[in-house]
Amino acid sequence: MRPEYLPATFQPDDRVALRPQLDIEARAAILNIVQARVFDMPPQMAMRWLLDARVLEELTRDEWQFIATGNGDAQRYSEQLESLYTLAWMLGLASHLDPSQYCNDGLPALMPDLRTQESMRLWRGRARPTVRDAIEVAEMLDLYSCLAWLYSDAQRRGVHIGLPIDPSLVWHRRWALEWGIRAGSGNRLAHGGRPWDQIRL
């Protein structure tokens, strides 16, 4: 039973749905390129791959600057690795999203192989991504929202909660889950969710 002190992630009459699979794939592809730029993938090669994948229009302004020119905090972008792992989980490519475990070294193999310039089309044929059920993703979002609340509450009260979980991991995974889920009642589900850089956590 859910403890009463935890805030509700959803309202009782909410329905949940995932963003379209193509949108999730595009966002994962962008974050994969971002990670490659953190490790010095040439900017021209990165932008050409995004152009060929037809996802350039999905870049945020900050992502465009970082990928095309290197302007931006590389450490900040490197921490989005857990967001990328979460999207891989949503696409059915990662087997778990255990908050006590970081993403493993197998993540690059789940994404397009940038060393060989693997295209989105070839990646889809190889990886065969299939999105998870919206209810399963919503339940995972609820878990991570509760963990985030526990950390925020502990910080506010100046206490240590003693969980073997990295708050940054929780934050970045929740970011991807919040972006991927649409929730509401009536016509609210007819519209897409917030852009990647406008998710409120």
N, C-alpha and C positions, 0 to 999 in steps of 0.2 A: 504494500500500500504506500502511496506517495505521501511523504511527510507534509503536513499542512503548512509548514513555514516556507516551503519552496514555492517560488512564484510559478504561475501557470505559463507554459510556453504557447499553448493554444487555447482558444475558447471552446466551450462544450459543443457549440453548433458549427465549428469550423470544419470545412472540407480541405483536404490537402492534395496537391498535385506537384509533380516535378516539372521543371523547365523542360522544353523539348530536348531530346537526346542530342541533336545536332548542336544545340547551344552549349550543352555540357561538354561535348567533345571539343568544341572550339575554345572554350575557356581553359580546358586542360591543355590543349595544344599551345595556347599562349603562355601559360605558366611553365610549360616545359621549355619553351624558348627563353623565357625569363631566367630560368635556372641555368640554361646553357650560356647565356650572356654573363651571368655571375662568374662562370668559369671560363670567360674570355672567348666565347664563340665570336667570330668576326661579325660586326654589325651588318655588313652588306649581305652576308650569307643568311643571317637571321631574318632580315627584312625580306629577302627573296623567298625564303621558305614560307613566311607568313603570307606573302602575296600569292604564291602558288596555291596555298591552302585556302585562300579566299576568306581569311579571318582578320585582315588588317582593320576592318571597320569596327571590330569588337575590342580593339585596344583602348585602354584608358589613356588619357593625355600623359600621365606620368609614366606608364608603361612604354608609350611611344618614345618619350624622351630617353628612357633608360636603354631601350633596345637599340634605337637608332644612333644615339650619341654617347651613351654611357653616363649621362647625367642622372644622378640619383644615388641613394644609399644602397650599396650592394648588399650590406648585411641585412637590411630590411627586406630586400627581395629574396635573399637566401632563406629567410625564415618562412617564406611562403611555400617551401617544400612540403610542409604538412598540409597546406591547402590543396596542393596538387595531388598528394596521396589520397586525400578525402574525395576528390573528384574521381580518381581511379577507382576508389571503393564504390562510389555511386554508379559508375559505369560497369560494375561487376568484375573489374579486373584485379582488384585487391581483395583478399579473402576476409580481412577483419579490419576493424577500426578501434582496437583496444586502446583506451586512453592511457594505459600504463606502458605502452610500447611505441617507440618512434617508428616511422616508416623505415622499411628495410632497404638493403642495397639493391634489391630486385626491382625497385620502382622504375629506373630508366628503361628496363626491358619491356615494361608495360606500355610505354609511350612510343611515339614515332622515333625511329633510330636516326638521329640527326647526323651521326657520323657518316652514314651512307645516303643522307638526304632522302630518307624514306618519305614518300608522300602520304597525305592523309588517306587517300584511296587505298594505297597498299597497306597502310597501318590498319585501317578498318578490316581489310581482308585477313590480315594476320591475327590481330588481337580479338576481333569480333566482339566489340563492346556491346553490352546489353544492360540498360539501366535497371536498377533495383526497384522494387515496389515502393510507391510513394509513402505508404504507411511505415515501412521499415526505415526509410530515410528520416521521416518525421520523428520516429521513436529515437533514432540516434541523435537528432537535433535536440530533442528534449533532454537526453542524457547530458550532452555537452553544455546545454544552457544551464542545467542544474549545477554542473561542475564549475562553470564560470561564475555563477551566483555565489557558490560556496567560497571560492577564492576571493571574490570582491568583498563579501561580508566579513571574511576573516581579516582581510587587509584593513577594512574600515574599523574593526574592533581591536586590531593590533594583536591578533592571536595567530598561532600556527596550527593548521589543520592536519598536518602529518600525512598527507596522501603522497604516494610515490608517483606523482604526475606533474609534468611540466606545465605551468600556466600558459606559456607561449604556445605550446602544442594545442592546448584546449582552445585558446583564442583563435588560432589560424584554422583549425578544423571546424570550429563553429562558424567562422566566416564563410567557408565554402558551403556548409550545410544550410546556413541562412539564405545564401544566394540561390541555392539549388531548389529550395522548397517554396511553393506558393501556397498560402493558406488564407482562408476566409470563407465567407458565406455569400450566397447569391451570386451577383455578377462580378464580385471582386476577383474571382479566379479566371475571369475571361481576359484579364490583362497580365502582361509579364511583370516579373518582380523588379526590384531596384537594380540599377547597373552595379557592376562589381565594386566600383570605388565609392558607392553610396550606401553600402550595407551598414546599418546601425547595430552596433554590438554593445 
